[in-house]
C-alpha cells in the first residue's frame, strides 16, 4: 500500500512504525518541516514542506488556531504537489497536534486517515489548573481559551477514520463519542537496548560513576514545572543533608516544552537553582550535576547506574523516559498522578508520592536507598511489566502494524461531528 506520514518533527512517534512498514514493502512517504531537502530515511522518502504565510494579527484566543491553519494550509499545498506528481496514499498516518492534517481529506477524499490522539485539553481536570502555584493563565476566561485551543482537535475529529493513543489516560481525555475509534497502543520500548547492565558506568566531571555509587537521577526533556522540576529542586536541601554520599544527576534542557515561560526573564532551571541554592552548602551542592541534554547511550548508562529514579509530572502526556527507566530496572519514585498510575503500582513497580509533597518525596527516596531488597524487587517487577506490556518488538509494534492494516480496510470518510 501507499502510506503517507505527516509529522512536523518526523519521525516523532513513527520512528519504529514507518521503517517497519517500509521493510514490509509498502511505499512510505513523509511530509515534514524537519528537513529542507528531500531525503531517504530507513526506506521512507522524506519530503519537506515550508510555511509561506506569516501569522496575522488575531484575537488572543485564536492565535493558537491561526498557527495551525497556516501549517495545515502549507501541508495541503505540499500534498497537492505530491498528488500532481502521481502519489496517492491509501493510508495517511498523521499527528494532528500542529494542524498539518487539517485539509488532507480535501486533497485525497478516498484515503483512510489515522490520527495520533495525544491529548484533549480539559477545563476542569488534567494539567490545567493542577498546580495552584501557577493559576490558570486566563483567569475566569480560561474555559473559553481552552475551548478555542481544542478547536484544532475538533476540526480533526471528522477527518480521522481511526486513532491511536499511547495511554488509557490520554485516550480518556477525548470526548466520549470519539473514544471508540481510539486504540490504546504505546509507541513501544526497546527492552533489549534499555536493559539492566551491572557493568554500566557514566563519566561525570572528573569521576566515573557506577552501580557502586549512590546515584539519584531526575530526567526532563526541559527542566520545568510540568514535569515537577520545582518540586524536586525544593526537595534537594533536605535530600542532600540526609544522603551525604549521594550524587544527584539531573538531565534536561534549559528551554520549555510545556506550559508558559517564567515571567522573571530567567529559565525555569535557573529560577529554582536561585530559590534553593542558599539552603545548600557548597560541598553538598558540588554533588549536584546538571548534565543538560545527553546522547542516548549516556542516557541509558545513567538509568542503569541509578539507585533511585525520580519522575514527577502533572496529569499529562506520559514520558518515554519513565518507561525506559523501568525497562532498565531502576527503582522508581514517582508522582501519584495520571497516567503514571497505569505503570507504577505502589510497592510493586515503584513508589508513589503526592506530587506536591517534597518531604514525602525525600522520605521515599531515603527508604528506597536504605532497602536493597526493595530496590531489587521493584526494579525487577518494573522491567517485567515493560517487557510484557510495552516491549517494542513483541507487543507494541505488532499492534501498530495491525492497526495500520485495519485502517487500510476501514471505510474512508471519518464520521460527522
Residue pairs with C-beta under 8 A, 6 or more apart in sequence:
1 26
1 27
1 90
1 91
1 408
2 26
2 27
2 29
2 87
2 88
2 89
2 90
2 91
3 18
3 21
3 26
3 27
3 28
3 29
3 89
3 90
3 91
3 92
3 93
3 404
4 28
4 29
4 30
4 31
4 79
4 82
4 87
4 89
4 91
4 92
4 93
4 111
5 11
5 14
5 18
5 28
5 29
5 30
5 31
5 44
5 92
5 93
5 94
6 30
6 31
6 32
6 75
6 92
6 93
6 94
6 95
6 100
6 101
6 104
7 13
7 14
7 30
7 32
7 94
7 95
7 100
8 32
8 33
8 34
8 71
8 95
8 98
8 100
9 32
9 33
9 34
10 18
10 30
10 31
10 32
10 34
10 46
11 18
11 19
11 30
11 41
11 44
12 95
13 95
13 116
13 166
13 187
14 30
14 93
16 187
16 188
16 392
16 396
16 397
16 400
17 93
17 397
17 400
17 401
17 404
18 28
18 30
18 42
18 44
19 41
19 42
19 43
19 44
20 397
20 400
20 401
21 28
21 401
21 404
22 28
22 42
22 43
22 44
23 43
24 401
28 43
28 44
28 45
29 44
29 45
29 46
29 47
29 82
29 87
29 89
30 41
30 44
30 45
30 46
30 47
31 47
31 48
31 49
31 75
31 78
31 79
31 82
31 100
32 46
32 47
32 48
32 49
33 48
33 49
33 50
33 51
34 46
34 48
35 46
35 47
35 48
36 48
37 48
38 45
38 46
38 47
38 48
39 46
40 46
47 78
47 82
48 78
49 74
49 75
49 77
49 78
50 74
50 78
51 70
51 71
51 74
52 74
52 77
53 70
53 73
53 74
55 63
55 66
55 67
55 70
56 66
58 66
60 145
61 144
61 145
61 148
62 148
64 148
64 149
64 152
65 99
65 148
65 149
65 151
65 152
67 98
67 99
68 98
68 99
68 102
68 152
69 99
69 102
70 99
71 98
71 99
71 100
72 99
72 100
72 101
72 102
72 103
73 103
75 99
75 100
75 101
75 102
75 103
75 104
76 102
76 103
76 104
76 106
76 107
79 103
79 104
79 107
79 108
80 107
83 107
83 108
88 108
88 111
89 108
89 111
90 111
90 112
90 408
91 111
91 112
91 113
91 114
91 404
91 407
91 408
92 101
92 104
92 108
92 111
92 112
92 113
92 114
93 114
93 116
93 404
93 407
94 100
94 101
94 104
94 113
94 114
94 115
94 116
95 101
95 115
95 116
95 118
96 102
96 115
96 116
96 152
96 153
96 156
96 159
96 160
97 116
97 118
97 152
99 152
101 113
101 115
101 156
101 159
102 152
102 155
102 156
102 159
104 111
104 113
104 159
105 111
105 113
105 159
105 414
109 412
109 413
110 412
111 412
112 161
112 162
112 407
112 408
112 410
112 411
112 412
113 159
113 160
113 161
113 412
113 414
114 160
114 161
114 162
114 163
114 164
114 403
114 404
114 407
115 156
115 159
115 160
115 162
115 163
115 164
116 163
116 164
116 165
117 163
117 164
117 165
117 170
117 171
117 174
117 182
118 165
118 166
118 170
118 317
119 126
119 170
119 173
119 316
119 317
120 150
120 153
120 173
120 174
120 175
121 128
121 146
121 149
121 150
121 153
121 173
122 128
122 146
122 173
123 142
123 143
123 146
123 147
125 173
125 315
126 173
126 314
126 315
126 316
126 338
127 226
127 258
127 259
127 314
127 315
127 316
128 136
128 142
128 146
129 135
129 136
129 142
130 314
130 315
131 225
131 314
131 356
133 225
133 230
134 225
134 259
134 260
136 142
137 145
137 260
138 144
138 145
138 146
153 174
154 417
157 178
157 414
157 415
157 417
158 414
158 415
158 416
158 417
159 414
160 181
160 414
161 181
161 407
161 410
161 411
161 412
161 413
161 414
162 181
162 182
162 183
162 403
162 406
162 407
162 410
163 178
163 181
163 182
163 183
164 182
164 183
164 184
164 185
164 400
164 403
165 171
165 174
165 182
165 183
165 184
165 185
166 184
166 185
166 186
166 187
166 317
166 318
167 184
167 186
167 318
167 339
167 342
168 184
168 339
168 342
169 315
169 318
169 338
169 339
169 342
170 317
170 318
170 339
171 179
171 182
171 184
172 179
174 182
181 415
183 399
183 403
185 396
185 399
185 400
185 403
186 323
186 389
186 390
186 396
187 320
187 396
188 390
188 391
188 392
188 393
188 395
188 396
188 397
188 400
189 320
189 323
189 324
189 327
189 386
189 390
189 391
189 392
189 396
190 392
190 393
191 327
191 383
191 386
191 387
191 390
191 391
191 392
192 393
193 300
194 300
194 303
194 324
194 327
194 328
195 327
195 328
195 329
195 383
196 304
196 328
196 329
196 379
196 383
197 300
197 301
197 304
197 328
198 211
199 210
200 210
200 211
200 300
200 301
200 304
200 305
201 208
201 209
201 210
201 301
201 305
202 208
202 209
202 210
202 249
202 298
202 301
202 302
202 305
203 209
204 247
204 249
204 289
204 291
205 289
207 247
209 215
209 247
209 249
209 305
210 305
211 304
211 305
211 307
213 245
213 247
213 305
214 243
214 245
214 246
214 247
214 307
214 369
215 246
215 247
215 249
215 302
215 305
215 306
215 307
215 308
216 239
216 243
216 246
216 247
216 248
216 249
216 306
216 307
216 308
216 309
216 310
216 365
216 369
217 248
217 249
217 250
217 251
217 302
217 303
217 306
217 308
217 309
217 310
217 325
217 330
218 229
218 232
218 248
218 249
218 250
218 251
218 252
218 309
218 310
218 311
219 250
219 251
219 252
219 299
219 302
219 309
219 311
219 319
219 321
219 325
220 227
220 229
220 251
220 252
220 253
220 257
221 227
221 252
221 253
221 257
221 319
222 252
222 253
222 254
222 255
222 256
222 257
222 268
223 229
223 250
223 252
223 253
223 254
223 267
223 268
223 269
223 272
224 256
224 257
224 258
224 259
224 268
225 259
225 268
225 314
226 257
226 258
226 259
226 313
226 314
226 316
227 252
227 258
227 312
227 313
227 314
227 319
228 311
228 312
228 313
228 314
228 335
228 355
229 252
229 268
229 269
229 272
229 312
230 268
230 272
231 312
231 355
231 356
231 358
231 361
232 250
232 310
232 312
232 358
232 361
233 272
233 273
233 275
233 276
234 272
234 275
234 276
234 358
235 358
235 359
235 361
235 362
235 365
236 248
236 276
236 280
236 288
237 276
237 279
237 280
238 358
238 359
238 362
239 246
239 248
239 362
239 365
239 366
240 246
240 248
240 280
240 284
240 285
240 287
240 288
241 284
242 362
242 366
243 365
243 366
243 369
246 287
246 369
247 287
247 289
248 287
248 288
248 289
249 289
249 291
249 302
249 306
250 288
250 289
250 290
250 291
251 291
251 292
251 293
251 294
251 299
251 302
252 269
252 292
252 293
253 292
253 293
254 267
254 269
254 270
254 292
255 267
256 268
258 316
261 268
262 268
262 271
264 271
266 274
269 290
277 285
280 288
291 302
294 302
299 321
299 324
300 324
300 328
303 309
303 324
303 325
303 328
303 330
304 328
304 329
304 330
306 325
306 328
306 330
306 331
307 331
307 368
307 369
307 375
308 330
308 331
308 333
308 365
308 368
308 369
308 375
309 325
309 330
309 331
309 332
309 333
310 333
310 334
310 361
310 365
311 319
311 321
311 322
311 325
311 332
311 333
311 334
311 335
311 340
312 334
312 335
312 355
312 361
313 319
313 335
313 337
313 340
313 355
314 337
314 355
315 337
315 338
315 339
318 339
318 340
318 342
318 343
322 332
322 334
322 340
322 343
323 343
323 386
323 390
325 332
325 382
326 332
326 343
326 349
326 350
326 382
326 383
326 385
326 386
327 382
327 383
327 386
327 387
327 390
328 383
329 379
329 380
329 382
329 383
330 379
330 382
331 350
331 368
331 374
331 375
331 378
331 379
331 382
332 344
332 349
332 350
332 351
332 378
332 382
333 350
333 351
333 353
333 361
333 364
333 365
333 368
334 340
334 344
334 350
334 351
334 352
334 353
335 352
335 353
335 354
335 355
336 346
336 352
336 353
336 354
336 355
337 355
340 352
341 352
343 349
343 382
343 385
343 386
343 390
344 350
344 351
344 352
344 382
346 352
347 374
347 378
348 378
348 381
349 378
349 381
349 382
349 385
350 378
350 382
351 364
351 367
351 368
351 378
353 360
353 361
353 364
354 360
367 374
368 374
368 375
368 378
369 375
388 395
389 395
390 396
